[in-house]
Amino acid sequence: MARVSGKKALITGGAQGLGACFGRMLAAEGAKVALTDINLKGAEETAAAINADHPGAAFAFPHDVTKKDDWVRVLAEASEAMDGISVLINNAGIGTFANIETETYEGWRRTQEIDVDSIFIGTQLAMPYLKDNQPASIINISSAAGLIADGMMLAYNTAKSAVRMMSKSIALHCARSGYDIRCNSVHPVFTRTPIIDPLIGLGGGGKTGEEKLVRQIPMKRLGEPEDVGYCILYLASDESRFVTAAEFKIDGGITAQ
Ligand SMILES: NC(=O)c1ccc[n+]([C@@H]2O[C@H](COP(=O)([O-])OP(=O)(O)OC[C@H]3O[C@@H](n4cnc5c(N)ncnc54)[C@H](O)[C@@H]3O)[C@@H](O)[C@H]2O)c1
């Protein structure tokens, strides 16, 4: 029996990077996946690649997670395509790199809108679908930056720590309401996807920039998307059926220092 057989997962930001990897790994273990993204072409290409190996497993939808109307449409379409939604992976996000003196109000607002507000809007609208498809799992992608701070990550630190606490509040509400809907946050460190390119650039670019990031990580390497994907597989599956309001650090040890 595959690990997530029968699960129906909606993954935001599914066109590339972590979201695409989650889609591939969940489909390989028997789930249906709805990949949503503002980059529809990317989501369609990822879905096509998944379907080449697992016919009929993946679907793609255009979706701006900051827009309530988009959520209403995408939830209905994804539920129709997969015959329900039992896993919601709030993964879409942006990284913004500025400090208290250089961050703009627009940059600050945009980061909160995409990285935090979208999870409130989307999870609230997804609740009826998840309640209809119990046992269900909500997985919110926070960051190691939700646990430890950096002077150049003002807006991102703030957003990702909010995601951590929002996840616990959602989890407690669901548990106390008697729903079999779990909610957990995941905290990756620098992981090899396009989102870290600006950070590599800040460190001088190329190998030098990458080495500067790696130096901060006790295990002395960047994360690979699959390192996070194995945690997502566990949280999407019933193997984690007693796990809620927890935070999973996929961080090579960085937050222990
Ligand atoms: N890669 C890392 O080092 C790392 C570390 C910690 C946390 N994260 C988090 O993981 C998540 C995924 O990041 P990634 O590394 O795959 O980055 P990425 O930039 O490769 O992918 C992010 C995806 O989100 C999509 N997106 C952006 N804004 C959107 C919007 N308004 N609506 C819908 N989709 C939107 C993008 O089009 C893109 O496909 C993010 O929440 C990020 O903060 C990443």
PDBQT file of the ligand as one rigid body, heavy atoms in Angstrom, charges set to zero:
ROOT
HETATM    1  N1  LIG A 301      14.050  27.160  -0.508  1.00  0.00    +0.000 N 
HETATM    2  C1  LIG A 301      14.329  27.569   0.724  1.00  0.00    +0.000 C 
HETATM    3  O1  LIG A 301      15.490  27.788   1.077  1.00  0.00    +0.000 OA
HETATM    4  C2  LIG A 301      13.225  27.757   1.725  1.00  0.00    +0.000 A 
HETATM    5  C3  LIG A 301      13.567  27.750   3.083  1.00  0.00    +0.000 A 
HETATM    6  C4  LIG A 301      12.554  27.936   4.029  1.00  0.00    +0.000 A 
HETATM    7  C5  LIG A 301      11.254  28.115   3.621  1.00  0.00    +0.000 A 
HETATM    8  N2  LIG A 301      10.947  28.119   2.280  1.00  0.00    +0.000 N 
HETATM    9  C6  LIG A 301       9.556  28.330   1.920  1.00  0.00    +0.000 C 
HETATM   10  O2  LIG A 301       9.148  27.299   1.056  1.00  0.00    +0.000 OA
HETATM   11  C7  LIG A 301       8.085  27.766   0.224  1.00  0.00    +0.000 C 
HETATM   12  C8  LIG A 301       8.380  27.400  -1.225  1.00  0.00    +0.000 C 
HETATM   13  O3  LIG A 301       9.518  28.092  -1.621  1.00  0.00    +0.000 OA
HETATM   14  P1  LIG A 301      10.519  27.600  -2.769  1.00  0.00    +0.000 P 
HETATM   15  O4  LIG A 301      11.848  27.476  -2.153  1.00  0.00    +0.000 OA
HETATM   16  O5  LIG A 301       9.968  26.453  -3.502  1.00  0.00    +0.000 OA
HETATM   17  O6  LIG A 301      10.530  28.927  -3.669  1.00  0.00    +0.000 OA
HETATM   18  P2  LIG A 301      10.257  29.158  -5.217  1.00  0.00    +0.000 P 
HETATM   19  O7  LIG A 301      10.453  30.601  -5.431  1.00  0.00    +0.000 OA
HETATM   20  O8  LIG A 301      11.056  28.188  -6.024  1.00  0.00    +0.000 OA
HETATM   21  O9  LIG A 301       8.705  28.759  -5.397  1.00  0.00    +0.000 OA
HETATM   22  C9  LIG A 301       7.678  29.544  -4.893  1.00  0.00    +0.000 C 
HETATM   23  C10 LIG A 301       6.464  29.356  -5.774  1.00  0.00    +0.000 C 
HETATM   24  O10 LIG A 301       5.403  30.167  -5.228  1.00  0.00    +0.000 OA
HETATM   25  C11 LIG A 301       4.750  30.812  -6.315  1.00  0.00    +0.000 C 
HETATM   26  N3  LIG A 301       4.087  32.042  -5.867  1.00  0.00    +0.000 N 
HETATM   27  C12 LIG A 301       4.668  33.213  -5.481  1.00  0.00    +0.000 A 
HETATM   28  N4  LIG A 301       3.725  34.114  -5.209  1.00  0.00    +0.000 NA
HETATM   29  C13 LIG A 301       2.524  33.517  -5.391  1.00  0.00    +0.000 A 
HETATM   30  C14 LIG A 301       1.170  33.931  -5.275  1.00  0.00    +0.000 A 
HETATM   31  N5  LIG A 301       0.862  35.192  -4.898  1.00  0.00    +0.000 N 
HETATM   32  N6  LIG A 301       0.200  33.039  -5.543  1.00  0.00    +0.000 NA
HETATM   33  C15 LIG A 301       0.500  31.778  -5.922  1.00  0.00    +0.000 A 
HETATM   34  N7  LIG A 301       1.758  31.321  -6.091  1.00  0.00    +0.000 NA
HETATM   35  C16 LIG A 301       2.757  32.190  -5.821  1.00  0.00    +0.000 A 
HETATM   36  C17 LIG A 301       5.866  31.100  -7.325  1.00  0.00    +0.000 C 
HETATM   37  O11 LIG A 301       5.342  31.329  -8.634  1.00  0.00    +0.000 OA
HETATM   38  C18 LIG A 301       6.689  29.822  -7.222  1.00  0.00    +0.000 C 
HETATM   39  O12 LIG A 301       6.260  28.821  -8.126  1.00  0.00    +0.000 OA
HETATM   40  C19 LIG A 301       7.968  29.266   0.490  1.00  0.00    +0.000 C 
HETATM   41  O13 LIG A 301       6.909  29.514   1.394  1.00  0.00    +0.000 OA
HETATM   42  C20 LIG A 301       9.294  29.600   1.143  1.00  0.00    +0.000 C 
HETATM   43  O14 LIG A 301       9.228  30.734   1.971  1.00  0.00    +0.000 OA
HETATM   44  C21 LIG A 301      11.906  27.931   1.335  1.00  0.00    +0.000 A 
ENDROOT
TORSDOF 0
